Amino acid sequence: MGLFSRKTEKEKLQAKYKKLIDEAYKLSHTNRRASDLKTAEADELLKQIEKMN
């Protein structure tokens, strides 16, 4: 990959998924309900990623 290459749509979704999982993990220590919502959102995103394959 070059220095200025753009991310594909799949790569963008994967980055967003990782971010949501990280947020859910951090929230799991303080707010279980918010963590569950983030995890559910990440699961929906994962389904979209799998459809692209």
PDB file of N, CA, C and O in Angstrom:
ATOM      1  N   MET A   1       0.847  -1.187   0.000  1.00  0.00           N
ATOM      2  CA  MET A   1       0.000   0.000   0.000  1.00  0.00           C
ATOM      3  C   MET A   1       0.884   1.239   0.000  1.00  0.00           C
ATOM      4  O   MET A   1       1.934   1.291   0.641  1.00  0.00           O
ATOM      5  N   GLY A   2       0.428   2.203  -0.724  1.00  0.00           N
ATOM      6  CA  GLY A   2       1.166   3.445  -0.787  1.00  0.00           C
ATOM      7  C   GLY A   2       0.830   4.359   0.375  1.00  0.00           C
ATOM      8  O   GLY A   2      -0.047   4.074   1.190  1.00  0.00           O
ATOM      9  N   LEU A   3       1.531   5.428   0.423  1.00  0.00           N
ATOM     10  CA  LEU A   3       1.365   6.394   1.505  1.00  0.00           C
ATOM     11  C   LEU A   3      -0.017   7.045   1.481  1.00  0.00           C
ATOM     12  O   LEU A   3      -0.602   7.322   2.528  1.00  0.00           O
ATOM     13  N   PHE A   4      -0.535   7.285   0.269  1.00  0.00           N
ATOM     14  CA  PHE A   4      -1.797   8.001   0.156  1.00  0.00           C
ATOM     15  C   PHE A   4      -2.952   7.127  -0.320  1.00  0.00           C
ATOM     16  O   PHE A   4      -3.959   7.648  -0.801  1.00  0.00           O
ATOM     17  N   SER A   5      -2.826   5.811  -0.196  1.00  0.00           N
ATOM     18  CA  SER A   5      -3.904   4.943  -0.651  1.00  0.00           C
ATOM     19  C   SER A   5      -5.110   5.070   0.273  1.00  0.00           C
ATOM     20  O   SER A   5      -4.975   5.281   1.478  1.00  0.00           O
ATOM     21  N   ARG A   6      -6.268   4.938  -0.315  1.00  0.00           N
ATOM     22  CA  ARG A   6      -7.508   5.074   0.445  1.00  0.00           C
ATOM     23  C   ARG A   6      -7.928   3.721   1.007  1.00  0.00           C
ATOM     24  O   ARG A   6      -7.608   2.667   0.458  1.00  0.00           O
ATOM     25  N   LYS A   7      -8.646   3.786   2.104  1.00  0.00           N
ATOM     26  CA  LYS A   7      -9.176   2.567   2.705  1.00  0.00           C
ATOM     27  C   LYS A   7     -10.416   2.136   1.931  1.00  0.00           C
ATOM     28  O   LYS A   7     -11.197   2.965   1.464  1.00  0.00           O
ATOM     29  N   THR A   8     -10.578   0.831   1.807  1.00  0.00           N
ATOM     30  CA  THR A   8     -11.786   0.310   1.185  1.00  0.00           C
ATOM     31  C   THR A   8     -12.928   0.422   2.192  1.00  0.00           C
ATOM     32  O   THR A   8     -12.703   0.658   3.379  1.00  0.00           O
ATOM     33  N   GLU A   9     -14.137   0.251   1.711  1.00  0.00           N
ATOM     34  CA  GLU A   9     -15.304   0.319   2.595  1.00  0.00           C
ATOM     35  C   GLU A   9     -15.208  -0.759   3.679  1.00  0.00           C
ATOM     36  O   GLU A   9     -15.561  -0.520   4.833  1.00  0.00           O
ATOM     37  N   LYS A  10     -14.731  -1.936   3.301  1.00  0.00           N
ATOM     38  CA  LYS A  10     -14.589  -3.032   4.262  1.00  0.00           C
ATOM     39  C   LYS A  10     -13.585  -2.663   5.356  1.00  0.00           C
ATOM     40  O   LYS A  10     -13.825  -2.933   6.533  1.00  0.00           O
ATOM     41  N   GLU A  11     -12.469  -2.054   4.976  1.00  0.00           N
ATOM     42  CA  GLU A  11     -11.457  -1.658   5.956  1.00  0.00           C
ATOM     43  C   GLU A  11     -12.000  -0.601   6.915  1.00  0.00           C
ATOM     44  O   GLU A  11     -11.682  -0.616   8.104  1.00  0.00           O
ATOM     45  N   LYS A  12     -12.814   0.309   6.403  1.00  0.00           N
ATOM     46  CA  LYS A  12     -13.425   1.334   7.253  1.00  0.00           C
ATOM     47  C   LYS A  12     -14.366   0.693   8.266  1.00  0.00           C
ATOM     48  O   LYS A  12     -14.368   1.058   9.442  1.00  0.00           O
ATOM     49  N   LEU A  13     -15.170  -0.269   7.800  1.00  0.00           N
ATOM     50  CA  LEU A  13     -16.102  -0.947   8.705  1.00  0.00           C
ATOM     51  C   LEU A  13     -15.348  -1.757   9.756  1.00  0.00           C
ATOM     52  O   LEU A  13     -15.755  -1.800  10.916  1.00  0.00           O
ATOM     53  N   GLN A  14     -14.253  -2.396   9.356  1.00  0.00           N
ATOM     54  CA  GLN A  14     -13.463  -3.177  10.314  1.00  0.00           C
ATOM     55  C   GLN A  14     -12.845  -2.277  11.382  1.00  0.00           C
ATOM     56  O   GLN A  14     -12.777  -2.657  12.551  1.00  0.00           O
ATOM     57  N   ALA A  15     -12.402  -1.104  10.990  1.00  0.00           N
ATOM     58  CA  ALA A  15     -11.825  -0.163  11.955  1.00  0.00           C
ATOM     59  C   ALA A  15     -12.901   0.321  12.925  1.00  0.00           C
ATOM     60  O   ALA A  15     -12.659   0.444  14.126  1.00  0.00           O
ATOM     61  N   LYS A  16     -14.091   0.594  12.388  1.00  0.00           N
ATOM     62  CA  LYS A  16     -15.196   1.037  13.235  1.00  0.00           C
ATOM     63  C   LYS A  16     -15.621  -0.075  14.196  1.00  0.00           C
ATOM     64  O   LYS A  16     -15.943   0.188  15.355  1.00  0.00           O
ATOM     65  N   TYR A  17     -15.618  -1.319  13.709  1.00  0.00           N
ATOM     66  CA  TYR A  17     -15.957  -2.468  14.551  1.00  0.00           C
ATOM     67  C   TYR A  17     -14.973  -2.587  15.714  1.00  0.00           C
ATOM     68  O   TYR A  17     -15.376  -2.775  16.862  1.00  0.00           O
ATOM     69  N   LYS A  18     -13.687  -2.476  15.409  1.00  0.00           N
ATOM     70  CA  LYS A  18     -12.666  -2.580  16.468  1.00  0.00           C
ATOM     71  C   LYS A  18     -12.850  -1.473  17.498  1.00  0.00           C
ATOM     72  O   LYS A  18     -12.722  -1.708  18.700  1.00  0.00           O
ATOM     73  N   LYS A  19     -13.148  -0.279  17.030  1.00  0.00           N
ATOM     74  CA  LYS A  19     -13.354   0.846  17.939  1.00  0.00           C
ATOM     75  C   LYS A  19     -14.550   0.582  18.857  1.00  0.00           C
ATOM     76  O   LYS A  19     -14.481   0.852  20.056  1.00  0.00           O
ATOM     77  N   LEU A  20     -15.637   0.058  18.302  1.00  0.00           N
ATOM     78  CA  LEU A  20     -16.823  -0.230  19.109  1.00  0.00           C
ATOM     79  C   LEU A  20     -16.545  -1.313  20.145  1.00  0.00           C
ATOM     80  O   LEU A  20     -16.999  -1.217  21.286  1.00  0.00           O
ATOM     81  N   ILE A  21     -15.802  -2.337  19.752  1.00  0.00           N
ATOM     82  CA  ILE A  21     -15.469  -3.417  20.695  1.00  0.00           C
ATOM     83  C   ILE A  21     -14.599  -2.873  21.830  1.00  0.00           C
ATOM     84  O   ILE A  21     -14.795  -3.230  22.992  1.00  0.00           O
ATOM     85  N   ASP A  22     -13.644  -2.014  21.493  1.00  0.00           N
ATOM     86  CA  ASP A  22     -12.791  -1.416  22.531  1.00  0.00           C
ATOM     87  C   ASP A  22     -13.615  -0.565  23.495  1.00  0.00           C
ATOM     88  O   ASP A  22     -13.420  -0.628  24.708  1.00  0.00           O
ATOM     89  N   GLU A  23     -14.541   0.236  22.947  1.00  0.00           N
ATOM     90  CA  GLU A  23     -15.405   1.068  23.797  1.00  0.00           C
ATOM     91  C   GLU A  23     -16.280   0.198  24.693  1.00  0.00           C
ATOM     92  O   GLU A  23     -16.468   0.500  25.871  1.00  0.00           O
ATOM     93  N   ALA A  24     -16.812  -0.884  24.129  1.00  0.00           N
ATOM     94  CA  ALA A  24     -17.665  -1.785  24.911  1.00  0.00           C
ATOM     95  C   ALA A  24     -16.880  -2.400  26.061  1.00  0.00           C
ATOM     96  O   ALA A  24     -17.398  -2.536  27.169  1.00  0.00           O
ATOM     97  N   TYR A  25     -15.629  -2.771  25.797  1.00  0.00           N
ATOM     98  CA  TYR A  25     -14.798  -3.356  26.852  1.00  0.00           C
ATOM     99  C   TYR A  25     -14.564  -2.350  27.978  1.00  0.00           C
ATOM    100  O   TYR A  25     -14.671  -2.695  29.155  1.00  0.00           O
ATOM    101  N   LYS A  26     -14.249  -1.123  27.620  1.00  0.00           N
ATOM    102  CA  LYS A  26     -14.003  -0.091  28.638  1.00  0.00           C
ATOM    103  C   LYS A  26     -15.265   0.194  29.443  1.00  0.00           C
ATOM    104  O   LYS A  26     -15.211   0.371  30.660  1.00  0.00           O
ATOM    105  N   LEU A  27     -16.406   0.236  28.749  1.00  0.00           N
ATOM    106  CA  LEU A  27     -17.665   0.499  29.444  1.00  0.00           C
ATOM    107  C   LEU A  27     -18.083  -0.666  30.346  1.00  0.00           C
ATOM    108  O   LEU A  27     -18.794  -0.465  31.331  1.00  0.00           O
ATOM    109  N   SER A  28     -17.647  -1.872  30.013  1.00  0.00           N
ATOM    110  CA  SER A  28     -18.058  -3.041  30.789  1.00  0.00           C
ATOM    111  C   SER A  28     -17.602  -2.955  32.240  1.00  0.00           C
ATOM    112  O   SER A  28     -18.155  -3.629  33.110  1.00  0.00           O
ATOM    113  N   HIS A  29     -16.605  -2.134  32.497  1.00  0.00           N
ATOM    114  CA  HIS A  29     -16.114  -1.984  33.870  1.00  0.00           C
ATOM    115  C   HIS A  29     -16.961  -1.017  34.698  1.00  0.00           C
ATOM    116  O   HIS A  29     -16.945  -1.061  35.928  1.00  0.00           O
ATOM    117  N   THR A  30     -17.704  -0.139  34.006  1.00  0.00           N
ATOM    118  CA  THR A  30     -18.455   0.875  34.743  1.00  0.00           C
ATOM    119  C   THR A  30     -19.956   0.870  34.452  1.00  0.00           C
ATOM    120  O   THR A  30     -20.764   1.144  35.340  1.00  0.00           O
ATOM    121  N   ASN A  31     -20.328   0.558  33.210  1.00  0.00           N
ATOM    122  CA  ASN A  31     -21.726   0.672  32.818  1.00  0.00           C
ATOM    123  C   ASN A  31     -22.085  -0.504  31.920  1.00  0.00           C
ATOM    124  O   ASN A  31     -21.877  -0.452  30.708  1.00  0.00           O
ATOM    125  N   ARG A  32     -22.619  -1.551  32.508  1.00  0.00           N
ATOM    126  CA  ARG A  32     -22.887  -2.783  31.769  1.00  0.00           C
ATOM    127  C   ARG A  32     -23.921  -2.573  30.660  1.00  0.00           C
ATOM    128  O   ARG A  32     -23.785  -3.142  29.577  1.00  0.00           O
ATOM    129  N   ARG A  33     -24.924  -1.782  30.910  1.00  0.00           N
ATOM    130  CA  ARG A  33     -25.977  -1.553  29.910  1.00  0.00           C
ATOM    131  C   ARG A  33     -25.415  -0.867  28.664  1.00  0.00           C
ATOM    132  O   ARG A  33     -25.715  -1.273  27.542  1.00  0.00           O
ATOM    133  N   ALA A  34     -24.613   0.156  28.858  1.00  0.00           N
ATOM    134  CA  ALA A  34     -23.998   0.854  27.730  1.00  0.00           C
ATOM    135  C   ALA A  34     -23.045  -0.078  26.984  1.00  0.00           C
ATOM    136  O   ALA A  34     -22.950  -0.023  25.758  1.00  0.00           O
ATOM    137  N   SER A  35     -22.348  -0.922  27.717  1.00  0.00           N
ATOM    138  CA  SER A  35     -21.453  -1.895  27.105  1.00  0.00           C
ATOM    139  C   SER A  35     -22.234  -2.861  26.220  1.00  0.00           C
ATOM    140  O   SER A  35     -21.799  -3.178  25.112  1.00  0.00           O
ATOM    141  N   ASP A  36     -23.370  -3.325  26.696  1.00  0.00           N
ATOM    142  CA  ASP A  36     -24.207  -4.243  25.915  1.00  0.00           C
ATOM    143  C   ASP A  36     -24.717  -3.575  24.639  1.00  0.00           C
ATOM    144  O   ASP A  36     -24.801  -4.214  23.590  1.00  0.00           O
ATOM    145  N   LEU A  37     -25.054  -2.295  24.731  1.00  0.00           N
ATOM    146  CA  LEU A  37     -25.526  -1.572  23.545  1.00  0.00           C
ATOM    147  C   LEU A  37     -24.408  -1.432  22.512  1.00  0.00           C
ATOM    148  O   LEU A  37     -24.642  -1.599  21.315  1.00  0.00           O
ATOM    149  N   LYS A  38     -23.208  -1.128  22.969  1.00  0.00           N
ATOM    150  CA  LYS A  38     -22.060  -1.013  22.054  1.00  0.00           C
ATOM    151  C   LYS A  38     -21.760  -2.360  21.406  1.00  0.00           C
ATOM    152  O   LYS A  38     -21.447  -2.426  20.217  1.00  0.00           O
ATOM    153  N   THR A  39     -21.855  -3.430  22.185  1.00  0.00           N
ATOM    154  CA  THR A  39     -21.598  -4.763  21.659  1.00  0.00           C
ATOM    155  C   THR A  39     -22.633  -5.134  20.604  1.00  0.00           C
ATOM    156  O   THR A  39     -22.291  -5.724  19.579  1.00  0.00           O
ATOM    157  N   ALA A  40     -23.882  -4.795  20.847  1.00  0.00           N
ATOM    158  CA  ALA A  40     -24.937  -5.069  19.877  1.00  0.00           C
ATOM    159  C   ALA A  40     -24.702  -4.289  18.586  1.00  0.00           C
ATOM    160  O   ALA A  40     -24.896  -4.813  17.489  1.00  0.00           O
ATOM    161  N   GLU A  41     -24.286  -3.045  18.727  1.00  0.00           N
ATOM    162  CA  GLU A  41     -23.981  -2.220  17.557  1.00  0.00           C
ATOM    163  C   GLU A  41     -22.809  -2.826  16.770  1.00  0.00           C
ATOM    164  O   GLU A  41     -22.827  -2.848  15.539  1.00  0.00           O
ATOM    165  N   ALA A  42     -21.811  -3.305  17.477  1.00  0.00           N
ATOM    166  CA  ALA A  42     -20.659  -3.934  16.835  1.00  0.00           C
ATOM    167  C   ALA A  42     -21.073  -5.224  16.120  1.00  0.00           C
ATOM    168  O   ALA A  42     -20.565  -5.524  15.039  1.00  0.00           O
ATOM    169  N   ASP A  43     -21.986  -5.980  16.716  1.00  0.00           N
ATOM    170  CA  ASP A  43     -22.462  -7.211  16.086  1.00  0.00           C
ATOM    171  C   ASP A  43     -23.178  -6.928  14.767  1.00  0.00           C
ATOM    172  O   ASP A  43     -23.015  -7.667  13.796  1.00  0.00           O
ATOM    173  N   GLU A  44     -23.965  -5.865  14.736  1.00  0.00           N
ATOM    174  CA  GLU A  44     -24.646  -5.481  13.493  1.00  0.00           C
ATOM    175  C   GLU A  44     -23.623  -5.102  12.424  1.00  0.00           C
ATOM    176  O   GLU A  44     -23.778  -5.444  11.252  1.00  0.00           O
ATOM    177  N   LEU A  45     -22.594  -4.403  12.838  1.00  0.00           N
ATOM    178  CA  LEU A  45     -21.538  -4.009  11.912  1.00  0.00           C
ATOM    179  C   LEU A  45     -20.799  -5.239  11.382  1.00  0.00           C
ATOM    180  O   LEU A  45     -20.441  -5.296  10.205  1.00  0.00           O
ATOM    181  N   LEU A  46     -20.576  -6.210  12.246  1.00  0.00           N
ATOM    182  CA  LEU A  46     -19.907  -7.448  11.847  1.00  0.00           C
ATOM    183  C   LEU A  46     -20.730  -8.189  10.796  1.00  0.00           C
ATOM    184  O   LEU A  46     -20.172  -8.765   9.863  1.00  0.00           O
ATOM    185  N   LYS A  47     -22.045  -8.176  10.943  1.00  0.00           N
ATOM    186  CA  LYS A  47     -22.917  -8.811   9.954  1.00  0.00           C
ATOM    187  C   LYS A  47     -22.763  -8.140   8.586  1.00  0.00           C
ATOM    188  O   LYS A  47     -22.749  -8.817   7.558  1.00  0.00           O
ATOM    189  N   GLN A  48     -22.648  -6.815   8.579  1.00  0.00           N
ATOM    190  CA  GLN A  48     -22.446  -6.088   7.320  1.00  0.00           C
ATOM    191  C   GLN A  48     -21.104  -6.474   6.678  1.00  0.00           C
ATOM    192  O   GLN A  48     -21.013  -6.654   5.464  1.00  0.00           O
ATOM    193  N   ILE A  49     -20.078  -6.596   7.509  1.00  0.00           N
ATOM    194  CA  ILE A  49     -18.745  -6.965   7.012  1.00  0.00           C
ATOM    195  C   ILE A  49     -18.789  -8.354   6.396  1.00  0.00           C
ATOM    196  O   ILE A  49     -18.220  -8.582   5.329  1.00  0.00           O
ATOM    197  N   GLU A  50     -19.472  -9.295   7.073  1.00  0.00           N
ATOM    198  CA  GLU A  50     -19.558 -10.664   6.583  1.00  0.00           C
ATOM    199  C   GLU A  50     -20.320 -10.738   5.264  1.00  0.00           C
ATOM    200  O   GLU A  50     -20.010 -11.581   4.422  1.00  0.00           O
ATOM    201  N   LYS A  51     -21.311  -9.870   5.072  1.00  0.00           N
ATOM    202  CA  LYS A  51     -22.053  -9.853   3.812  1.00  0.00           C
ATOM    203  C   LYS A  51     -21.159  -9.420   2.652  1.00  0.00           C
ATOM    204  O   LYS A  51     -21.399  -9.805   1.508  1.00  0.00           O
ATOM    205  N   MET A  52     -20.134  -8.626   2.937  1.00  0.00           N
ATOM    206  CA  MET A  52     -19.227  -8.146   1.895  1.00  0.00           C
ATOM    207  C   MET A  52     -18.301  -9.263   1.396  1.00  0.00           C
ATOM    208  O   MET A  52     -17.782  -9.188   0.282  1.00  0.00           O
ATOM    209  N   ASN A  53     -18.097 -10.286   2.212  1.00  0.00           N
ATOM    210  CA  ASN A  53     -17.195 -11.378   1.820  1.00  0.00           C
ATOM    211  C   ASN A  53     -17.822 -12.294   0.821  1.00  0.00           C
ATOM    212  O   ASN A  53     -17.194 -13.261   0.390  1.00  0.00           O
TER     213      ASN A  53
END
